[in-house]
């Protein structure tokens, strides 16, 4: 199984085939009995755990904005550098200002000064009110809590998102919002969902998990359905042809096994049949 940089993938398969387990394996929450999971260096993987443990006493604001902690630290470092110019030797001013300016450019590139708008967009998109930001986690219902966990993951802008049933607790309008968000997501993801219309909207790659094997289909969900039907038809034809071959071979063996002139051929075909 290989995931590429811009794959918007969905993972499908019958219930009980291990789709959720596979996502946990990819997140390295559980270990493989054999083989290994390998990500490219510095790849940031974000996994949706709707039952993650959260400090119940903290406010939603604190929980969500924690994802931006590296940016806030960068801002503090930039401010410290600007303040240090007043007491630094004049010969160091250009170096200090250059470094501070670089940090400022990085913050701009990260859209740091629009964090409030980004958070608001996610909160509203998932069907919550901005008032929830001031609520302690312990005051949230199970559905609200799951939405907040999903919201933080979407804000993390991970290189790879692993989303297990992200439409839980979302109504139709907010599922539509999530679909649009994922369609425009500039990085990769793998989604498991029972919401087929949602899968039709968000996929440009399909991983099908069946009989312990993963088949990759490079195309949208409609392409996957057509290719799967074609594959099943081909397999059915091959099975019927094999069944006819076995039947004819068995008939030949039964007719010729006792004849001296043809017994060798009959034994040969029996050996061949045992290998089918």
C-alpha positions as CSV (number, residue, x, y, z in Angstrom):
1,X,0.0,0.0,0.0
2,X,1.5,3.3,-1.1
3,X,0.1,6.8,-0.4
4,X,1.4,9.7,-2.5
5,X,1.6,13.4,-1.7
6,X,-1.7,14.5,-3.1
7,X,-3.8,11.3,-2.7
8,X,-7.3,12.0,-1.5
9,X,-7.9,8.4,-0.7
10,X,-10.8,6.5,0.8
11,X,-10.5,3.0,2.3
12,X,-13.4,0.6,1.6
13,X,-14.2,-3.0,2.3
14,X,-16.9,-5.1,4.0
15,X,-17.6,-4.6,7.7
16,X,-15.1,-6.4,9.9
17,X,-12.3,-6.5,7.4
18,X,-10.1,-4.3,9.5
19,X,-10.3,-0.8,8.0
20,X,-10.2,1.0,11.4
21,X,-7.3,-1.3,12.5
22,X,-5.4,-0.5,9.3
23,X,-5.6,3.3,10.1
24,X,-4.3,2.6,13.6
25,X,-1.4,0.6,12.1
26,X,-0.6,3.5,9.8
27,X,-0.6,5.8,12.8
28,X,1.7,3.3,14.6
29,X,-0.8,2.9,17.5
30,X,-0.5,-0.9,17.1
31,X,2.3,-3.0,15.8
32,X,2.5,-5.2,12.7
33,X,3.1,-8.9,13.2
34,X,5.3,-8.8,10.1
35,X,6.6,-6.0,7.9
36,X,6.8,-2.3,8.7
37,X,5.0,1.0,8.2
38,X,7.3,3.7,6.7
39,X,6.6,7.4,6.2
40,X,9.0,9.8,4.5
41,X,11.1,11.8,7.0
42,X,9.4,14.7,8.7
43,X,6.0,13.7,7.5
44,X,3.3,14.9,10.0
45,X,0.5,12.3,10.4
46,X,-2.8,13.3,12.0
47,X,-5.1,10.6,13.2
48,X,-8.8,11.2,14.2
49,X,-9.4,9.6,17.6
50,X,-12.9,10.6,18.5
51,X,-12.5,9.2,22.0
52,X,-9.1,10.8,22.8
53,X,-8.5,11.7,26.4
54,X,-8.6,15.5,27.0
55,X,-8.2,17.5,30.2
56,X,-11.8,18.2,31.1
57,X,-11.0,21.4,32.9
58,X,-9.5,23.3,30.0
59,X,-11.5,25.5,27.7
60,X,-12.2,24.6,24.1
61,X,-10.2,27.7,23.1
62,X,-7.1,26.4,24.9
63,X,-7.5,22.9,23.4
64,X,-7.9,24.2,19.8
65,X,-5.2,26.9,19.9
66,X,-2.7,24.4,21.3
67,X,-2.2,23.2,17.7
68,X,-0.7,26.6,16.9
69,X,1.8,26.6,19.8
70,X,4.9,26.5,17.5
71,X,3.6,29.6,15.8
72,X,3.0,31.5,19.1
73,X,6.5,30.5,20.1
74,X,7.9,31.9,16.9
75,X,6.0,35.1,17.4
76,X,7.5,35.5,20.9
77,X,10.9,34.9,19.6
78,X,10.4,37.5,16.9
79,X,9.2,40.1,19.5
80,X,12.2,39.2,21.8
81,X,14.6,39.9,18.9
82,X,13.0,43.3,18.1
83,X,13.2,44.2,21.8
84,X,16.8,43.1,22.0
85,X,17.9,45.7,19.4
86,X,17.7,48.4,22.0
87,X,20.4,46.9,24.1
88,X,22.4,45.0,21.5
89,X,25.7,46.4,20.0
90,X,25.1,48.4,16.9
91,X,27.2,46.0,14.8
92,X,24.6,43.2,15.6
93,X,21.5,45.2,14.7
94,X,21.3,44.1,11.0
95,X,21.7,40.5,12.0
96,X,19.1,40.6,14.7
97,X,16.6,42.5,12.5
98,X,17.2,40.2,9.6
99,X,16.4,37.1,11.7
100,X,13.3,38.8,13.2
101,X,12.1,39.7,9.7
102,X,12.6,36.1,8.6
103,X,10.4,34.9,11.5
104,X,7.8,37.5,10.5
105,X,7.8,36.2,6.9
106,X,7.3,32.7,8.2
107,X,4.4,33.7,10.3
108,X,2.8,35.5,7.4
109,X,3.3,32.4,5.2
110,X,1.6,30.3,7.9
111,X,-1.4,32.6,7.9
112,X,-0.7,33.3,11.6
113,X,-2.5,36.6,11.7
114,X,-5.8,35.0,10.5
115,X,-5.9,32.2,13.1
116,X,-9.1,33.6,14.6
117,X,-10.8,33.4,11.2
118,X,-9.5,29.9,10.5
119,X,-10.8,28.6,13.9
120,X,-14.1,30.3,13.4
121,X,-14.5,28.8,9.9
122,X,-13.8,25.3,11.3
123,X,-16.1,25.7,14.3
124,X,-19.0,27.0,12.2
125,X,-18.4,24.5,9.5
126,X,-18.8,21.6,11.9
127,X,-22.1,23.0,13.2
128,X,-20.9,24.7,16.4
129,X,-21.3,28.2,17.8
130,X,-18.3,30.4,18.5
131,X,-19.6,30.6,22.1
132,X,-18.3,27.1,22.6
133,X,-14.7,28.4,22.7
134,X,-15.2,29.7,26.2
135,X,-16.7,26.4,27.4
136,X,-14.7,23.9,29.5
137,X,-14.4,20.5,27.8
138,X,-16.3,18.9,30.6
139,X,-19.4,20.8,29.6
140,X,-19.6,19.4,26.1
141,X,-21.8,16.6,24.9
142,X,-20.3,13.5,23.3
143,X,-21.1,14.8,19.8
144,X,-19.7,18.3,20.5
145,X,-16.5,16.7,21.9
146,X,-16.0,14.6,18.8
147,X,-16.5,17.7,16.6
148,X,-13.9,19.6,18.6
149,X,-11.4,16.8,18.2
150,X,-12.1,16.7,14.5
151,X,-11.8,20.5,14.3
152,X,-8.4,20.5,16.0
153,X,-7.1,17.8,13.5
154,X,-8.3,19.9,10.5
155,X,-6.5,22.9,12.0
156,X,-3.3,21.0,12.4
157,X,-2.8,20.9,8.6
158,X,-1.0,17.6,8.8
159,X,0.8,16.2,5.8
160,X,-1.4,13.1,6.1
161,X,-4.9,12.9,7.7
162,X,-6.2,9.5,8.8
163,X,-9.9,10.0,9.3
164,X,-12.0,7.2,10.8
165,X,-15.8,8.0,10.3
166,X,-15.4,11.8,10.4
167,X,-19.0,12.3,9.5
168,X,-20.2,11.0,12.9
169,X,-22.4,13.5,14.6
170,X,-22.6,15.8,11.5
171,X,-25.9,16.6,9.8
172,X,-26.2,16.8,6.0
173,X,-25.2,20.4,5.7
174,X,-22.1,20.0,7.8
175,X,-21.1,16.8,5.9
176,X,-21.3,18.9,2.8
177,X,-19.0,21.5,4.4
178,X,-16.5,18.8,5.4
179,X,-16.5,17.3,1.9
180,X,-15.6,20.7,0.4
181,X,-12.9,21.2,3.0
182,X,-11.3,17.9,2.1
183,X,-11.7,18.4,-1.6
184,X,-9.6,21.6,-1.2
185,X,-7.2,20.1,1.3
186,X,-3.7,20.6,-0.2
187,X,-2.2,17.5,1.3
188,X,-3.0,13.8,1.5
189,X,-5.6,11.9,3.5
190,X,-7.2,8.4,4.0
191,X,-10.8,8.3,5.0
192,X,-13.0,5.5,6.3
193,X,-16.7,6.2,6.1
194,X,-20.0,4.4,5.7
195,X,-21.4,7.5,4.0
196,X,-21.2,6.5,0.3
197,X,-22.3,9.9,-1.1
198,X,-19.5,11.5,1.0
199,X,-17.0,9.1,-0.5
200,X,-18.1,9.9,-4.0
201,X,-17.4,13.6,-3.3
202,X,-13.9,13.4,-1.7
203,X,-12.0,10.5,-3.4
204,X,-9.4,10.6,-6.1
205,X,-8.0,7.3,-5.0
206,X,-9.6,4.2,-3.5
207,X,-8.0,1.5,-1.4
208,X,-10.1,-1.7,-1.4
209,X,-9.5,-4.0,1.5
210,X,-10.9,-7.5,0.7
211,X,-9.8,-11.0,1.8
212,X,-6.7,-9.6,3.5
213,X,-5.5,-7.9,0.4
214,X,-5.4,-4.2,-0.5
215,X,-6.1,-3.1,-4.1
216,X,-5.4,0.5,-5.2
217,X,-7.7,2.1,-7.7
218,X,-6.3,5.4,-9.1
219,X,-9.6,7.2,-9.8
220,X,-12.7,8.5,-8.1
221,X,-15.3,6.4,-6.3
222,X,-17.4,5.9,-9.5
223,X,-14.3,4.6,-11.3
224,X,-13.7,2.2,-8.4
225,X,-17.2,0.8,-8.6
226,X,-17.0,0.2,-12.3
227,X,-13.5,-1.4,-12.1
228,X,-14.7,-3.6,-9.2
229,X,-17.7,-4.8,-11.1
230,X,-15.5,-5.6,-14.1
231,X,-13.0,-7.5,-11.9
232,X,-15.8,-9.5,-10.3
233,X,-17.3,-10.3,-13.8
234,X,-13.8,-11.5,-15.0
235,X,-13.3,-13.6,-11.8
236,X,-16.8,-15.1,-12.2
237,X,-16.1,-16.1,-15.9
238,X,-12.7,-17.5,-14.9
239,X,-14.4,-19.5,-12.1
240,X,-17.0,-20.9,-14.5
241,X,-14.4,-21.8,-17.0
242,X,-12.3,-23.6,-14.4
243,X,-15.3,-25.5,-13.1
244,X,-16.1,-26.7,-16.6
245,X,-12.5,-27.7,-17.1
246,X,-12.5,-29.7,-13.8
247,X,-15.8,-31.4,-14.8
248,X,-14.5,-32.5,-18.2
249,X,-11.2,-33.7,-16.8
250,X,-13.0,-35.7,-14.1
251,X,-15.2,-37.3,-16.8
252,X,-12.2,-38.2,-18.8
253,X,-10.5,-39.8,-15.8
254,X,-13.6,-41.8,-14.8
255,X,-13.9,-43.1,-18.4
256,X,-10.3,-44.0,-19.0
257,X,-8.7,-44.9,-15.6
258,X,-9.5,-48.6,-16.1
259,X,-8.5,-48.8,-19.8
260,X,-5.0,-50.1,-20.3
261,X,-4.5,-48.0,-23.4
262,X,-5.4,-44.7,-21.7
263,X,-4.8,-45.3,-18.0
264,X,-1.4,-43.4,-18.1
265,X,-3.1,-40.3,-19.6
266,X,-5.9,-40.6,-17.0
267,X,-3.4,-40.7,-14.1
268,X,-1.5,-37.7,-15.7
269,X,-4.8,-35.7,-15.8
270,X,-5.6,-36.7,-12.2
271,X,-2.2,-35.4,-11.1
272,X,-2.8,-32.2,-13.0
273,X,-6.3,-31.8,-11.5
274,X,-4.9,-32.1,-8.0
275,X,-2.8,-29.0,-8.7
276,X,-5.7,-26.9,-9.8
